[in-house]
Amino acid sequence: MPTSRDLRPLTNKQAVQLRLDLTLVEERLQDIAILMRVCYGEDSQAVIRVDETAAALQRLNWELERTKLPTQAAGS
């Protein structure tokens, strides 16, 4: 486990890329959720797992907001 001395904050460019990547993942997950609902029905295990994944992604986004990651690069 890294110590606080070993940790390095994200650069501004990395933070921006992370936000873009997470947005893309969220959009793809929404598309997958629609497909799973159409193919397997609302009560299927596939839909339940998609919903769980979406909830986990939301919790990750909230945690990143709490750590105050920049949402856009200043001067980039």
N, C-alpha and C positions, 0 to 999 in steps of 0.2 A: 504494500500500500504506500503510495507516495506521501511524503510529508508536505506540509505547507511550504517548506523551503524548496521542494522539487517542483511545485506547481507553477505554471506560467499562464497568465491571462491570455485570452484570445486577442489577436491583433484586430484592429478595426476591420480589415479586409476579411479575416476569418469569420468575424461576427456577422458581417453582411452576408457572406456565403452561407453560413449556417442558417440564417433566417430564410434565405432563398430556397435552400435545400428542404427545410422543414415545411415551407409553404407548398413546394412541389409534392412532397410526401403526403401532405394533407389533401391536396387536390386529387392525387391518384387514389388515396384511400377512399375518398368520397365516391369516385367512379367505381371502385371495387365493391363498395357497399351497395350501390345501386344494382350492379350486376348480380351480386349474391342474393339480394332480395327478390329480384326477378326470377332467377334460376332456382332458388331453393326455398323461398318463402320466408316470411318474417320470423318464424320461430325456429329456424334451422341453426345448427351449431356454427355453420359458416358465418351467418349474420351475427350471432352472438360474439364470435371471435373478432369480427370486423369492428363491432361496437366497442369491445374491450380495447382493441388496438387504438381506436380513435380516442378513447378516454385516456389511455396512457400517453398518447401524443399531446393531448390537451394538458395533462399534468406536467409534462416536460416543458411545454411552452410557458406555463405559469411559473415554473421554477426558474427558467431562463429570464423571465421578466423580473422576478424577485432579485436576481443577481445583476439586474440592470444592464443587460447586453444591449448595445446600441442597435437600433433597428435600421439605420442607414449610415453610410460612411460620410463623415464630414470631410469635404475637400477631396473625395475620391472620384 
